[in-house]
Amino acid sequence: MSDKQVNGCSSAKSSSSHCNGNTTQKPEEAPINGKDVRVWCDGCYDMVHFGHANSLRQAKALGDKVIVGIHTDAEITKHKGPPVFTEEERVKMVKGIKWVDEVVLGAPYVTTLEVLDQNNCDFCVHGDDITMTAEGVDTYHLVKSANRYKEVRRTAGVSTTDLVGRMLLLTRNHFRQGSAEYDIEKEAKMLKLLQIKSHPGSSNMGQDSAAKSPWTGCSQFLPTTQKIIQFSDGKSPNAGDKIVYVAGAFDLFHVGHLDFLEKASKLGDYLIVGLHTDPVVNSYKGSNYPIMNLHERVLSVLACKFVNEVVIGAPYCVTEELLEHFKIDVVCHGRTPIAMEDGKIDPYAVPKTKAIFELIDSGNEMTTERIVERIISHRLEYERRNQAKEKKEIEAFEALQRQKQTQKAG
């Protein structure tokens, strides 16, 4: 598959092709020799989140075009364990990020000078964490040696490993709800084996709290207004623009959300997304939802190229005041069931009365719950993957610290 066209994107072994032409930010560096500066970024891009998007945003600031290489499922399984999402799903998600210009499927796990040259890239950009092969080799050692590597700051407080760990914490609830023959003794043994803490909101990922990677053993995400400004395109609707409004949880932003927002955006000129607060999401989702908090969900949605504006903590019921304030012309919802407020009030009653309400069929059956089920159904596999990844990162971090101490002493 690596030498074939996938979803309109070229493989790493062939010349790159444009998957989308977004240019949302002017580069901070001048073009090299009068030509566009092409920046290469690569990775698994599994469970695409705002941390990935922030890395790509920073990469875009270093050049004119961002080309993203994505590893195949087979390559990820070899070095890390099975990905949560398929390569087709991961390609689609990365293409949906506003700072991405081209996507290449089949990028080698160890970034080579050849792959940079084949895609006409000047240098490679990655976060200031360490990624390694199954053998413990730095995946960027070749481009680093050739001085064709630049680092950006990794976004603290989020990682795919952490998100998978949060879903593993749902094991108890999903095991009870999904099995008619729930065995509490069997579950107790399973939880002991996994060492999963059952309280919601924990991010220990089923591991000893003392054994934490400085990269994927996440600290709390601390949102700032500056970060929101960086993610926002800062554009207001033009006079006469048709404004579309959608609202929801948009938890664990995924391909289903992406397809829905793309269709919603085509109904007008300016798309506004209302995000419900954590307590409101919990009231209609139940269990330990949302998995990502409101501020995390805001950045995930803002990174989507189809979204123009986000209402943080939007009211569950679409009111007359909200419609008037944002001058909304169309209100949309997907095919998922609409929960009544207080069990009896239709949250879309006002736009329905005004005949501006539309149901959208995204054509994609992915939901947040389906993602959780993927994790839960293979929970032992993903728990082992998380533990192995953190163990390897801790060892690499400790080796770096020893190296720095030796250099300082010398």
N, C-alpha and C positions, 0 to 999 in steps of 0.2 A: 504493500500500500504506500510505502514511503516515496516511491518514484512515480506516483500517479497524482492527478489533480483531485483534490478533495474539497467539496463545498466552494469551488471557485478559487481555491488557494493552491499555490504550487508546493511541491515537496521540496525538502532541503537539497535534494540532489539535482534539481532543475532550477532554471532561472526564476526569480520571484515574480509574482504577478499581484496586481493591486486587488485587495479584497474590499477596501473602502477607501474613500479619499478624504477622510477627516483631517482638517488642519485647524485646530481650535486654539493654538497658542504659538506665538512667535518664538523662535529659538533665542536663547541668550548668548549663543556663540555664533560668530560669523561663518559663512560657508567656507569650506576648504577649497582653495583654488577656483573659486567662483562657482562651484557646483553645490547641490544640496548635500547636507551632511546626513548620511543615513546611519541610523543607530540600530544595532542588533540587541534584542533581548530574547532570552529563551528560558524554558522551564516546563514544568508539568502543567501548571495553571489548572490544577484540580480544585474543585470547590472555589471557583473564582470569587474573590472578595475585595474589599476596598484597599487592602494592603497591596494586592497585585496591581490594582488600578493606580495607586499612589506611586508605585515604582515606575510604571509606564508614563505617568504624568511627569515625573522627574526626568525620565529618559528623554521625553519630548522636548524638555527645556534645554537639552544639550545638543539638539540637532533639528533637522527639518522634517525627517521622516522616521517613524518608528516601525521597524520590521520585527515581528514576534515569531520566534521559532518554537514550535510545540512538540514535545516528545510523544511518541506513539504509546499506546497501551502496553505493548510488549516491552518497550524500553523501560517504562516506569516500573512495571512488575518485576523486571530483572533487578533493578537497583534499589527499589523502595518497597515494593509490594503492590498489590492491585489498586489502581485509581478508583475513586468513587464514581467519576463520570467517564463516559467513553470519549475517545479522541474526537469524534464528530461533535459531541456536546461541548467539549472544551474549546474546539476551534470556533464554534458559534459564539460562545460566551466572550472570548477574547476579541472577536470581530466587533462585538457590541460595545466595547470600551471606547470612549470618545477620543482618546489620544493615540489610538492604533491606526496605522496606515495600511499595513500589509501583514498577512498571516501565512506562515509556512509550516506545514505539517511534516514531521519526519526529521526534526532537528536532532543531531546526535547528542547523547547525554553529556559527553565531554565536548565543550565548544572548541572547534578547530579554526585555524586561520583560513582553511579552505572554505568552510561554510560562510565566513564573513566575506570572502572574495566572491564566491558564487552568487551572493545576494547583494554585491556592491556596497557592503557596509564598511564604514570607516573604523568603527570600534564597537565593542560590546559593553553593555551596562548591566549591572546587577546590584542587589542590595548588599549591605555590609554584614551579612551573615555568611555562613559557609555551607556550600552544598558539595556532597561527595558521592562518588560511585559506590557500588557494593563493596569494592576493595578498599574504600577509604581514601581515594584519590580526589584532590580538589578538582572539580569539574571545569574550572577556569584557569588552570595552571598554564596552558599553552598560550592563551591570549594575554595573560598577565606577563609572561616572559617576553612577549613581543611588544609590550607597551601599547596594546590595543584593547585595554580594559579600563573602565571607569566605574566608580562606586557611587551609589546613592544611598541615602539613609533608609533603612528598613523601617516600616511602620510598626511601632511598638504596640502590643496589645492584641494582635490578631495573627493567626496562621491557620493553614488548612488542618494541621495537627490538632490545634486547639479546638477548632469547630467540630472535627470528628469526635474529639474527647467530650465536648458538650453533648453531642448526640448519644454517645455511649452512656452518658448519665441518665438517659431516658429509658435505658434497658428495663428497669423495673416496671414502669408504667406500661410500656409497649408489650412486655411479656405478659402482663396481666390482661391487657385488653385484647391481645391478638391470639390468645390460646384458650380454648374451652376447657382444657385440662391443665389449668395452672397448678403447678407444684411448688409450694412455697419453700420446701426443703431443697428442691433442685435449684431454685433460684438463689437461695442463700449460698449454696456451694458455688454456683456460677459467679456470684458477686465477690465471694471470697477469692476465687481463682483470679478474677479480673482486678481485684482490689478497688472496686468502684465505690466511691462514696455516694450515698443516695440523696444527699440534700441538693436542691436545685441551686443553680448559679455557681456551683463549684467549677473550677477549671483545672483540677489536679490531674485530669486525664487518666485516672486509675493508677497513678504512680505514687511512690513515696515522695512526699512534699519536699524532701531534701534533695532529691535527684531531679533537678530542673535544668533544662537547656536554657541558655541565655537568649535563644532565638525563638524556639517554638514553645518553651515553657512560659506562656505569656503573662505579663503583668497586666493590670487593668488598663483598658483603653481609655485615654483621657482626651475627650473631644475639645476642640477650640474653635472659635469663630474663624480664625485664620485658615484652618483646615477646610472648613465649609466653603470659604471664599475661593480657595485654591481649586476645589472640585466644581464649583459653579461656573457656568459660562458667562454669568453676569448680564445676560441680555433680557430686556423687557420685550413684551410683544409689540409689534408695530401696529399702527392705526389700521383697523380693518381686518386684522388677523382673526381667524377662527380659532377660539381657545377651547381645548379639550381637557376635561378633568377626569381622573380616575383616583380611586383611594383603596387602601388595603394595608396589610401587614408587610408584604414584600420581604418576608423572612428568608434567610439563606438565598439571596437573589440568584435565580437559576434560569435555565433556558425557557421554561414555561412563562416566567415573568417577561423575559426578553421578547419572545414572540408576541405576547399580549400587548406590550408597550409599543412595539413596532406597528401593529395593526391600529392601535389607538391613535398613534401619531399621524397616521395617514388620513384620519377623519378631520384633520384641521391643520393649522399652521404652528401652533404653540401648545405643547403638552405639559400640564401641571399634574404632579402626583401628590396626593395627600397621604401622609403616613400616620397611622394610628399609634397612640401611646402604648407602652408595654402593658399596663393594666387593661386597656381596652382590648388589645390583641388576646391577652390571657382570658378575658371574659368570653370571647367567642371561639377561641381555639382550645382553651383548657390545658390540662397537663402542665408541662414546664415551658410552654411556649410563651413569648417568642424566644427562640434560641439566640438570636442576636438582638441587642438592645436598640432602642430608638436611634441613638446617635450613629451606631454602626450601620443600621439600615438606611439612614439618610445618605451617608457617603456611598454606599453600594448603589443606590438608585441614582444619585447625582452623576456617578461615573458612566451611566448608560447614555449612549449617543442620541437616543430618541427623546430624552427627557430635558425639558427646558427649565423647570422650576419644581421645587419640593415644598410642600406645606408641612412643617414639623409639628406633629401632634394635632393633625386634622380632626375635626369632630366626626364621630361615627355617622351621624345623620347629616346628609347634604342639605344644608339649610338655605333659605331664601337669602340670608345675609351673605353666606359664602359665595353663592352664585353671583350676587350683585358686586361684591367686593372684587372678585377676580374677573368679572365680566365673562363668565363661562357660557359657551354656546352649546356644548355637548358634554354629557356625563356618561361614562362607560363603565361597564362591569363585565367580568368574564363569565364563563359558564358554571363556575363553582357556586354552590348554594349561598344565598344571602341570609345571614342570621338576623333575625328581628331584634331590635333594641327593646330590652325589657320583655322579650318574648312576644311582643305584639305590634311594635312600631316598625314599619318599613323604612329603612334609612334612606331609600331612594324615592320616597313618596312625592317630594316636591319636584324634582326633575321629571318624574313620570307625569305629574299633573301638567307640567309645562310642555310636555311632548318633546323633551330634549334628552331623553334617556335611551341608550342603546346597549344591547348585549353583544359582546364580541366573542366569537369562537376563535381562539388562537391557533387551533389545530395541533396543539401540543398538550399532552396529558400529564406532563411533569408537574408535581406539587411539592411543597416543602415536606409534607407527610411521606411522600414516596421516597424522598432523599433519606429521611430518617429510617424508613423501612430497609433501604439498601444497607445502611450502616448496621442496624440491629440484626439483620439476617446474617451478617458476616462479622458479628461483633468481636469474636475471638481473633479473627484474622486482622482486623483493623487495630485492635488493642495491641497486638504483637508488633504491628507496623509502627504504631506510635512510639512504643517503648524502644524499639530498635533504633528509630530515627533520633530520639532524644539521647540515647546512650552514645551514639556515634558523635552527635554534636557536642555533648559534654566532654568527651575525650578530645575532640579537636580544639575546643575552647581552652581546656587545661593545657594542651600542648602549646597553644599560642601564648598563654600566660607565662609558661616556663621559658619560651623563647625570648619573650620581652624582658624577663628578669635576667636572663643570661646576657643579653645585649646591654642591659643597663649596668650590670656588674662589670662587663668588659670595658 
